[in-house]
């Protein structure tokens, strides 16, 4: 199917009071597995590529994006492309030509006034190009640029400040800090559901949860019911991917990478299909 926009998928999920999942892509096998899982679950999906993933591909934004567009064209579900956690302004400016329909402008590690100023400037430009914008307020944690713990005092998103930030920047979605953390390898995060509900009431745009791999399924579902719309998932797929590669390599001495990558792609599809039942019920 032709690509749809992230804004369409997020808006539809918000209207239906459910969630839409955005899965991190590093390799083509990630994308193929994600779409296969989405087709199996009969749910739409957002393929998102982070600035770190672009860096992994030697800073080239277009080749992977072109591959993702081709994967989406062959999919039997709606798929959008999102460029995630972008701190480099030059990379923001390359997003439209690469085919992304949305960008997360990540200035969350900066002081509030600098975050708001930079985000507003990039949002104006991206809107002129027809792209939707996500930003972050608060510290989710787990990234090198966010050294504070997700549970440190004062790092969670304040509803009043969030409302002011959205008004000042014009962003289309807001990633909030409510207890999750990036790069968690176990589902032990406990979210502040009351804070999510307060943020939903205060903020006129959809809420985004980063670090969702570390959230138990029942808590993740409760977070969506409380007001989260876009759910970002990355580490859970990498656990499935690398686990399958290790197992396949251990079982054979072949030098052909295809058996291990085939196993990785299948493991990603299984993880996605299971997660989509939780996120997009």
C-alpha positions as CSV (number, residue, x, y, z in Angstrom):
1,X,0.0,0.0,0.0
2,X,1.2,3.6,-0.6
3,X,2.7,5.4,2.4
4,X,0.3,7.3,4.7
5,X,1.4,10.1,7.0
6,X,2.3,9.7,10.6
7,X,-0.2,12.4,11.4
8,X,-3.0,10.4,9.9
9,X,-2.2,7.3,11.9
10,X,-1.8,9.2,15.2
11,X,-5.0,11.2,14.6
12,X,-7.0,8.1,13.8
13,X,-5.7,6.3,17.0
14,X,-6.5,9.4,19.1
15,X,-10.0,9.5,17.7
16,X,-10.5,5.9,18.5
17,X,-8.9,6.3,22.0
18,X,-6.4,3.6,21.3
19,X,-2.7,3.5,20.5
20,X,-0.5,3.3,17.4
21,X,2.9,1.7,17.6
22,X,6.1,3.1,16.2
23,X,9.0,0.6,15.9
24,X,12.6,1.5,15.5
25,X,14.3,0.4,12.3
26,X,18.1,-0.2,12.0
27,X,18.4,-2.7,9.2
28,X,16.1,-3.8,6.3
29,X,15.3,-7.0,8.2
30,X,13.9,-4.9,11.0
31,X,11.5,-3.2,8.6
32,X,10.5,-6.4,6.9
33,X,9.8,-8.1,10.2
34,X,7.9,-5.1,11.6
35,X,5.6,-5.0,8.5
36,X,5.2,-8.8,8.5
37,X,4.1,-8.6,12.2
38,X,1.8,-5.7,11.4
39,X,0.1,-7.6,8.6
40,X,-0.3,-10.6,10.8
41,X,-2.0,-8.4,13.5
42,X,-3.9,-6.4,10.9
43,X,-2.8,-3.1,12.5
44,X,-1.2,0.0,11.0
45,X,2.4,0.7,11.9
46,X,5.0,3.5,12.0
47,X,8.5,2.7,10.9
48,X,10.8,5.1,12.6
49,X,14.5,5.7,12.1
50,X,16.6,7.5,14.7
51,X,19.4,9.8,14.2
52,X,21.6,7.1,15.7
53,X,20.4,4.7,13.0
54,X,21.2,7.2,10.3
55,X,24.7,7.6,11.8
56,X,25.1,3.8,11.7
57,X,24.4,4.0,7.9
58,X,27.4,6.4,7.6
59,X,25.1,9.5,7.8
60,X,23.2,8.6,4.6
61,X,19.5,9.3,5.2
62,X,18.1,8.4,1.8
63,X,19.1,4.7,1.1
64,X,17.3,3.3,4.1
65,X,14.3,5.6,3.7
66,X,14.0,4.4,0.1
67,X,14.1,0.8,1.2
68,X,11.4,1.5,3.8
69,X,9.2,3.2,1.2
70,X,9.5,0.0,-1.0
71,X,8.6,-2.2,2.0
72,X,5.6,-0.1,2.7
73,X,4.5,-0.2,-0.9
74,X,4.3,-4.0,-0.6
75,X,2.5,-4.0,2.8
76,X,-1.1,-5.0,3.3
77,X,-1.5,-2.4,6.1
78,X,-1.0,1.3,6.5
79,X,2.6,2.3,7.1
80,X,4.2,5.7,7.7
81,X,7.8,6.9,8.1
82,X,9.0,8.9,11.1
83,X,12.5,10.3,11.7
84,X,13.1,10.0,15.5
85,X,15.3,11.7,18.1
86,X,16.8,14.3,15.7
87,X,19.3,16.6,17.5
88,X,21.1,17.7,14.3
89,X,19.4,20.6,12.5
90,X,21.0,19.6,9.2
91,X,19.4,16.1,9.5
92,X,16.0,17.8,10.1
93,X,16.4,19.7,6.9
94,X,17.1,16.5,4.9
95,X,14.0,14.7,6.2
96,X,11.4,15.9,3.6
97,X,13.4,14.9,0.5
98,X,14.0,11.5,2.1
99,X,10.3,10.8,2.3
100,X,9.6,11.1,6.0
101,X,6.2,12.6,6.9
102,X,7.1,13.4,10.5
103,X,10.2,14.3,12.6
104,X,10.9,14.3,16.3
105,X,12.9,17.4,17.0
106,X,14.8,16.3,20.1
107,X,16.0,19.3,22.2
108,X,14.8,17.7,25.4
109,X,18.3,17.8,27.0
110,X,18.4,21.6,26.7
111,X,17.1,24.0,29.3
112,X,13.4,24.7,28.8
113,X,13.7,28.1,27.1
114,X,16.3,26.7,24.6
115,X,14.2,23.6,24.0
116,X,11.2,25.7,23.2
117,X,13.0,28.2,21.0
118,X,14.8,25.6,18.9
119,X,11.7,23.4,18.6
120,X,9.5,26.3,17.6
121,X,12.0,27.3,14.8
122,X,12.3,23.8,13.4
123,X,8.5,23.2,13.7
124,X,7.8,26.3,11.6
125,X,10.1,25.1,8.9
126,X,8.9,21.5,8.9
127,X,5.2,22.6,8.8
128,X,6.1,24.6,5.7
129,X,7.3,21.4,4.2
130,X,4.1,19.6,5.2
131,X,5.7,17.4,7.9
132,X,4.3,16.8,11.4
133,X,6.5,17.5,14.4
134,X,7.0,15.6,17.7
135,X,9.1,17.1,20.6
136,X,10.0,16.0,24.1
137,X,9.6,17.8,27.4
138,X,11.1,16.2,30.5
139,X,13.7,13.5,30.9
140,X,12.8,10.0,29.8
141,X,16.3,8.8,30.5
142,X,18.4,5.9,29.2
143,X,20.1,8.0,26.4
144,X,23.6,9.4,26.5
145,X,22.2,12.9,26.2
146,X,19.8,12.3,29.0
147,X,22.0,11.1,31.9
148,X,19.4,11.6,34.6
149,X,17.3,8.8,35.9
150,X,13.7,8.6,34.8
151,X,12.9,8.6,38.5
152,X,15.0,11.6,39.6
153,X,13.1,14.5,41.3
154,X,11.9,17.1,38.8
155,X,12.5,15.2,35.6
156,X,8.9,14.2,34.8
157,X,6.8,16.4,32.6
158,X,4.7,19.1,34.3
159,X,1.2,19.4,32.8
160,X,1.1,23.2,33.1
161,X,4.6,23.6,31.5
162,X,3.7,21.1,28.8
163,X,0.6,23.1,27.8
164,X,2.8,26.2,27.6
165,X,5.4,24.4,25.6
166,X,2.9,23.1,23.0
167,X,1.4,26.6,22.7
168,X,4.8,28.2,22.2
169,X,6.2,25.7,19.7
170,X,3.2,24.5,17.7
171,X,4.2,20.9,17.8
172,X,1.8,18.1,16.7
173,X,2.7,15.6,19.4
174,X,4.5,15.6,22.7
175,X,6.8,12.9,24.1
176,X,6.4,13.0,27.9
177,X,8.4,11.7,30.9
178,X,6.1,9.6,33.1
179,X,8.4,6.9,34.4
180,X,9.6,4.9,31.3
181,X,13.3,4.8,30.2
182,X,15.1,4.1,27.0
183,X,17.1,0.9,26.5
184,X,15.4,-1.2,29.2
185,X,15.8,-4.9,28.6
186,X,13.2,-6.0,31.2
187,X,9.6,-5.0,31.6
188,X,9.8,-3.5,35.0
189,X,9.0,0.2,34.5
190,X,6.1,1.6,36.5
191,X,4.3,4.6,34.9
192,X,2.6,7.5,36.6
193,X,-0.9,6.9,35.2
194,X,-2.4,9.8,37.1
195,X,0.2,12.1,35.5
196,X,-0.6,10.8,32.1
197,X,-4.3,11.6,32.6
198,X,-3.4,15.1,33.8
199,X,-1.2,15.7,30.8
200,X,-3.9,14.5,28.5
201,X,-6.3,17.0,30.0
202,X,-3.7,19.8,29.8
203,X,-2.1,19.2,26.4
204,X,-4.2,19.6,23.2
205,X,-2.0,17.3,21.1
206,X,-1.4,13.5,21.3
207,X,1.0,12.2,23.9
208,X,3.9,9.9,23.0
209,X,5.6,7.3,25.3
210,X,9.2,6.6,24.7
211,X,11.0,3.7,26.3
212,X,8.0,1.4,26.0
213,X,10.0,-1.8,25.8
214,X,10.5,-1.6,29.5
215,X,6.8,-1.3,30.3
216,X,4.7,-4.3,31.3
217,X,1.9,-5.1,28.9
218,X,-0.9,-4.4,31.4
219,X,0.7,-1.1,32.4
220,X,1.2,-0.1,28.7
221,X,-2.4,-0.8,28.0
222,X,-3.4,1.3,31.1
223,X,-1.2,4.1,29.8
224,X,-3.0,4.2,26.5
225,X,-6.3,4.2,28.3
226,X,-5.0,7.1,30.4
227,X,-4.1,9.1,27.3
228,X,-1.0,8.0,25.5
229,X,-1.4,7.6,21.7
230,X,1.9,7.0,20.0
231,X,4.0,4.2,21.6
232,X,7.7,3.9,20.7
233,X,9.3,0.5,20.8
234,X,12.9,-0.3,19.9
235,X,14.9,-2.4,22.5
236,X,12.3,-5.2,22.6
237,X,12.8,-5.8,18.8
238,X,16.6,-5.7,19.2
239,X,16.4,-8.3,22.0
240,X,14.4,-10.6,19.6
241,X,16.6,-9.8,16.7
242,X,20.0,-10.4,18.3
243,X,18.7,-13.4,20.3
244,X,17.6,-15.1,17.1
245,X,21.0,-14.3,15.4
246,X,22.9,-15.8,18.3
247,X,20.8,-18.9,18.3
248,X,21.1,-19.4,14.6
249,X,24.9,-18.9,14.5
250,X,25.4,-21.3,17.4
251,X,23.4,-24.0,15.6
252,X,25.5,-23.9,12.4
253,X,29.0,-23.2,11.1
254,X,27.7,-21.7,7.8
255,X,29.2,-18.5,6.6
256,X,26.0,-17.6,4.8
257,X,24.4,-14.8,6.8
258,X,20.9,-15.4,5.4
259,X,19.8,-18.2,7.9
260,X,20.6,-16.0,10.9
261,X,19.0,-12.9,9.3
262,X,15.9,-14.9,8.3
263,X,15.6,-16.0,12.0
264,X,16.0,-12.4,13.1
265,X,13.3,-11.1,10.8
266,X,10.9,-13.8,12.0
267,X,11.6,-13.1,15.6
268,X,11.0,-9.4,15.0
269,X,7.7,-10.2,13.3
270,X,6.6,-12.3,16.3
271,X,7.4,-9.6,18.7
272,X,5.6,-6.9,16.7
273,X,2.5,-9.0,16.3
274,X,2.3,-9.6,20.0
275,X,3.0,-6.0,20.9
276,X,0.4,-4.6,18.5
277,X,-2.3,-6.6,20.2
278,X,-1.4,-4.7,23.4
279,X,-0.9,-1.2,21.8
280,X,-3.6,-1.1,19.1
281,X,-6.4,-3.1,20.7
